[in-house]
Amino acid sequence: MFGKSYRQIKMNDMLFTPGRGSRSPTNAVITPRFELNSSGSISPLVASGLGVRADGPTQAPSHNPNPQARDNNPSESATTLPPAPTSEMGTPSYRLAAAVTAPPGAEAEFLLVRQLPPTPPLGVEEEGEYGRYVDSDLYDLPSAPLRRLADGEPARPGVALAGAEAEGSLDLSRLDVPAALHQILSQLGLTNAMCGEWRLLKHIVEAEFGPDAGVNTVLIITSLESKPEALPDSCKWMSKEGARELLSDVKPGGTRIGPYVHVGFVKSELSSDCTAGSTLVSQEYPPGITLVPMKSSTLRPFRTTNLVVIQATSGTCASKRSDYFACGDALLIDPGCCSQVHTELADLVNSLPKKLLVLVTHHHNDHVEGLSVVQRCNPDAVLLTHENTMKRIGKGNWSTGNTAVTGGESICIGDQELQVVFAPGHTDGHMGLLHVNTNALIVGDHCVGHGSAILDNRAGGNMKDYFQTTYKFLEMSPHVLIPMHGRINLWPKHMLCGYLKNRKAREASILQSIENGAQTLFDIVSKTYCDVDRKLWIPASFNVRLHVDHLNSQHKLPKDFSTEKFESSCGTHFIFWWGVAYAQARSSPALIIAASALAAGGLAIAYALRRKNGNQP
């Protein structure tokens, strides 16, 4: 773990927060990374409290069979957008997780609960092409929402936690521990009378990152007085050794072990022991993959880009295979932090082994802005990236050469193996990376932890590639998805299917708008997103253009639809009418006049420049 070691901070174990949007290439044009909900609204993010998104883009919490958390389900509409940014992130919520161990003298085991996968919206069945994509079983410690008591509400008696007084940052008297514990014991088919003394094991504080304030986890532990004769079908005993094996030697499609088990029982043994002297907040899960959310020049609701660090846990490369494309003792992925935290990034890089590899998933500024720091601290570091990405990275970010990757290359970091995955769609040089040991897929900006991604058409992004890459990811059957913005996702196939359904539903609505007479970009956006805040129509227009291109490539556009007219409407024409619509929505005559004048001036300048260019020899 980055920052203080567990030995130093004990129960106040600080974990990871995820990131936010994106800024575009070297020309610094902002490229939003979210699609719009057709209703213009969205529910708050649901999280499990360990820097993980324990569900798909349709947020249905998996750590509680009867969740009292909130859903965000883009399957109910074409796509989702994050909520509008606010100045305050609010108060963190809490979750209670419990480790219930076998009685003293019995085999050292603890109880796990099979986590419920996200469910489709009411009345929607997963069938057809999506029905065959099912995530494998995920087991973790039982958990439940931990409600904060209202002001003036008396404390709930009934549960005493030994060691709680030592945790100064946590006032358990203001949390409804008895109710949460009742839910947990119900999952296990137990009663509190069957348990011994409850002790506080860890207080896990999830760092704030937006759009929500995070979910802090209270992890408690007890031993049973006697082993029950029978358990619910969803529960099973697991030894520490068994959990460690399932976490470190993953079989694709096999049983998965969740983050509560890792942080509660086996983390210290499988930890990659990265920069203990750094002050950065981080999370290590799956084992061997450390995520460090660092402030970056990106769009709300995200505020950070996830720097991924993979470090050898057993010295140098354990394999003598000759087919490794590159070997190193540490790997950095997407050092995209802004200048405000370059000092922290430098400290991190200086603490890593000198045989360092750096991989960049794509060229956007919030993924490469820290490259110059890496090169300054370690001039011998080797940069791996696609040639289309490298030609868009400025010399100010990386001044020497790079090693081009195209997909399929194997990388060795000590005892860990990774495979490079060509993943175009977001850009034409976009790359992913599969961590073979844990079957975890690092997806760059193909997916984000909240909402969905905007594709950069100025950098070769296109919808056909995006669909193909999504299907490629599905066929790989990853156990975890790791985006560069937002929490990791424990239900990869569910999330990827959600992305496909969202994109296809959006494309169908765009085609319907065209069939109903929309000819220009503004016509299509205004009809397709009529119930969405006008200020979001500009980012919506980026993906609309790519959807129209995709429809055209499939010969689905009506014969009377002119692609030439559509393309000519994608510049000042769209901005003019958007400005008028935005002002009208604000019901301000002065704003309408100002917007119209500004847009008209832009049209006049564009027309003059076009005439001038047309008269040039």
ZICOR-V548734 format. One record per residue. N is the residue number from 1. PHI is phi as a letter, one per 20 degrees, with the letter a starting at -180 (* if undefined). OMEGA is omega as a letter, one per 40 degrees, with the letter a starting at -180 (none if undefined). Layout:
# ZICOR-V548734
N/PHI/OMEGA
N/PHI/OMEGA
This chain:
# ZICOR-V548734
1/*/i
2/f/a
3/n/a
4/f/i
5/f/i
6/f/i
7/f/a
8/f/a
9/d/i
10/l/a
11/f/a
12/e/a
13/e/a
14/e/a
15/d/a
16/f/i
17/c/i
18/e/a
19/d/a
20/b/a
21/h/a
22/b/i
23/d/a
24/e/a
25/g/a
26/f/i
27/e/i
28/m/i
29/f/a
30/f/i
31/d/a
32/f/a
33/d/a
34/c/i
35/d/a
36/e/i
37/e/a
38/f/i
39/e/a
40/m/a
41/c/i
42/b/i
43/e/a
44/f/a
45/f/i
46/d/a
47/b/a
48/e/i
49/n/i
50/c/a
51/m/i
52/c/i
53/d/a
54/e/a
55/b/i
56/e/i
57/f/i
58/e/a
59/f/i
60/c/a
61/g/a
62/d/a
63/e/a
64/b/a
65/g/i
66/c/a
67/f/i
68/d/i
69/e/a
70/d/a
71/d/i
72/c/a
73/c/a
74/f/i
75/f/i
76/f/i
77/b/a
78/f/a
79/b/a
80/c/i
81/c/i
82/f/i
83/f/i
84/f/a
85/f/i
86/c/a
87/f/i
88/d/a
89/e/i
90/n/a
91/d/i
92/f/i
93/e/a
94/c/i
95/c/i
96/d/i
97/c/a
98/c/i
99/d/a
100/d/a
101/d/i
102/f/a
103/g/i
104/g/a
105/n/i
106/e/i
107/g/a
108/f/a
109/c/i
110/c/a
111/e/i
112/d/i
113/c/i
114/f/a
115/f/i
116/f/i
117/f/i
118/g/a
119/d/i
120/f/i
121/g/a
122/g/i
123/n/i
124/d/i
125/d/i
126/f/a
127/b/a
128/m/a
129/f/a
130/e/a
131/f/a
132/e/i
133/e/a
134/c/i
135/f/i
136/f/a
137/f/i
138/c/i
139/d/i
140/b/i
141/f/i
142/f/i
143/b/a
144/b/i
145/g/a
146/d/a
147/f/i
148/e/a
149/f/i
150/f/i
151/g/a
152/n/i
153/f/a
154/f/i
155/f/a
156/e/i
157/f/i
158/p/a
159/c/i
160/d/a
161/d/i
162/f/i
163/n/a
164/f/a
165/f/i
166/f/a
167/e/a
168/f/a
169/e/a
170/c/i
171/d/a
172/f/a
173/f/a
174/e/i
175/c/a
176/e/a
177/f/a
178/g/a
179/f/i
180/f/a
181/f/i
182/f/i
183/f/a
184/f/a
185/f/i
186/f/i
187/f/a
188/e/a
189/m/a
190/d/i
191/c/a
192/f/i
193/f/a
194/e/a
195/d/i
196/e/a
197/f/i
198/e/i
199/c/i
200/f/i
201/e/a
202/b/i
203/d/a
204/d/a
205/e/i
206/e/a
207/f/a
208/f/i
209/b/a
210/n/e
211/f/i
212/e/a
213/e/i
214/n/i
215/c/i
216/e/a
217/d/i
218/d/a
219/d/a
220/d/a
221/b/i
222/b/i
223/d/i
224/f/i
225/f/i
226/b/a
227/f/a
228/f/a
229/f/a
230/b/i
231/c/i
232/g/a
233/g/a
234/e/a
235/d/i
236/b/i
237/e/i
238/b/i
239/e/i
240/f/i
241/f/i
242/f/i
243/f/i
244/f/i
245/f/i
246/f/i
247/f/a
248/e/a
249/c/a
250/f/i
251/d/i
252/g/a
253/n/a
254/e/i
255/f/a
256/d/i
257/d/a
258/e/a
259/f/i
260/f/i
261/f/a
262/f/a
263/f/a
264/e/a
265/c/a
266/c/a
267/g/a
268/f/a
269/e/a
270/d/a
271/f/i
272/e/i
273/l/i
274/f/a
275/h/a
276/f/a
277/e/a
278/f/i
279/e/a
280/f/i
281/e/a
282/b/i
283/c/i
284/d/i
285/a/e
286/f/a
287/g/i
288/n/a
289/d/i
290/d/i
291/d/i
292/c/i
293/f/a
294/c/a
295/g/a
296/b/a
297/e/a
298/c/a
299/e/i
300/f/e
301/e/i
302/f/i
303/c/a
304/c/i
305/d/a
306/f/i
307/f/i
308/d/a
309/c/i
310/c/a
311/c/i
312/f/i
313/d/a
314/c/i
315/m/a
316/e/a
317/g/a
318/f/a
319/d/i
320/d/i
321/g/a
322/e/a
323/e/i
324/f/a
325/f/i
326/b/i
327/c/i
328/a/i
329/d/i
330/b/i
331/c/i
332/d/i
333/c/i
334/l/i
335/f/a
336/d/a
337/f/a
338/e/a
339/f/a
340/f/a
341/c/i
342/f/i
343/f/i
344/f/i
345/f/i
346/f/i
347/f/a
348/f/a
349/f/a
350/f/a
351/e/a
352/e/i
353/g/a
354/f/i
355/e/a
356/d/i
357/d/i
358/c/i
359/d/i
360/d/a
361/f/i
362/a/a
363/e/a
364/g/a
365/g/a
366/f/i
367/c/a
368/c/a
369/f/i
370/e/a
371/g/a
372/f/i
373/f/i
374/g/a
375/f/i
376/f/a
377/f/a
378/b/a
379/f/a
380/e/i
381/f/a
382/d/i
383/e/i
384/d/i
385/a/i
386/f/a
387/f/i
388/f/i
389/f/a
390/f/a
391/f/i
392/d/i
393/e/a
394/f/i
395/f/i
396/f/i
397/e/a
398/b/a
399/e/a
400/d/a
401/f/i
402/c/i
403/d/a
404/f/i
405/c/a
406/c/a
407/o/a
408/n/a
409/f/i
410/d/a
411/c/i
412/d/i
413/c/a
414/m/i
415/e/a
416/d/a
417/d/i
418/c/i
419/c/i
420/f/a
421/c/i
422/f/a
423/c/a
424/f/a
425/q/i
426/f/i
427/c/a
428/e/i
429/d/a
430/f/a
431/c/i
432/d/a
433/b/i
434/e/i
435/e/a
436/f/a
437/g/a
438/d/a
439/l/i
440/e/a
441/d/i
442/e/a
443/d/a
444/l/i
445/d/i
446/f/i
447/c/i
448/c/a
449/f/a
450/b/a
451/n/i
452/c/a
453/e/i
454/e/i
455/e/a
456/e/a
457/f/i
458/f/i
459/c/i
460/n/i
461/f/i
462/b/a
463/f/i
464/f/i
465/f/a
466/f/i
467/f/a
468/f/i
469/f/i
470/f/i
471/f/i
472/f/i
473/f/i
474/f/a
475/f/i
476/f/i
477/l/i
478/f/i
479/e/a
480/b/i
481/d/a
482/c/i
483/e/i
484/e/i
485/c/i
486/o/a
487/f/i
488/f/a
489/c/a
490/e/i
491/c/a
492/g/a
493/f/i
494/f/a
495/f/a
496/f/i
497/f/i
498/f/i
499/f/i
500/f/a
501/f/a
502/f/a
503/f/a
504/f/i
505/f/i
506/f/a
507/f/i
508/f/i
509/f/i
510/f/i
511/f/i
512/f/i
513/f/i
514/f/i
515/f/i
516/e/i
517/o/i
518/f/a
519/d/a
520/d/i
521/g/i
522/f/i
523/g/a
524/f/a
525/f/a
526/f/i
527/e/a
528/f/a
529/d/a
530/f/a
531/e/a
532/d/i
533/g/a
534/g/a
535/f/i
536/e/a
537/f/a
538/f/i
539/f/i
540/f/a
541/f/a
542/f/a
543/f/i
544/g/i
545/g/a
546/f/i
547/f/i
548/f/i
549/g/a
550/f/i
551/f/i
552/f/a
553/f/i
554/e/i
555/l/a
556/d/a
557/f/i
558/g/a
559/f/a
560/e/i
561/e/a
562/e/i
563/f/i
564/f/i
565/f/i
566/f/a
567/f/a
568/f/a
569/e/a
570/e/a
571/d/a
572/f/i
573/g/a
574/f/a
575/f/i
576/f/a
577/f/i
578/f/i
579/f/i
580/f/a
581/f/i
582/f/i
583/f/i
584/f/i
585/f/i
586/e/i
587/l/a
588/c/i
589/g/a
590/f/i
591/f/i
592/f/a
593/f/a
594/f/a
595/f/a
596/f/a
597/f/i
598/f/a
599/f/i
600/f/i
601/f/i
602/f/i
603/f/a
604/f/i
605/f/a
606/f/a
607/f/i
608/f/i
609/f/i
610/f/i
611/f/a
612/f/i
613/f/i
614/f/a
615/e/a
616/f/a
617/f/none
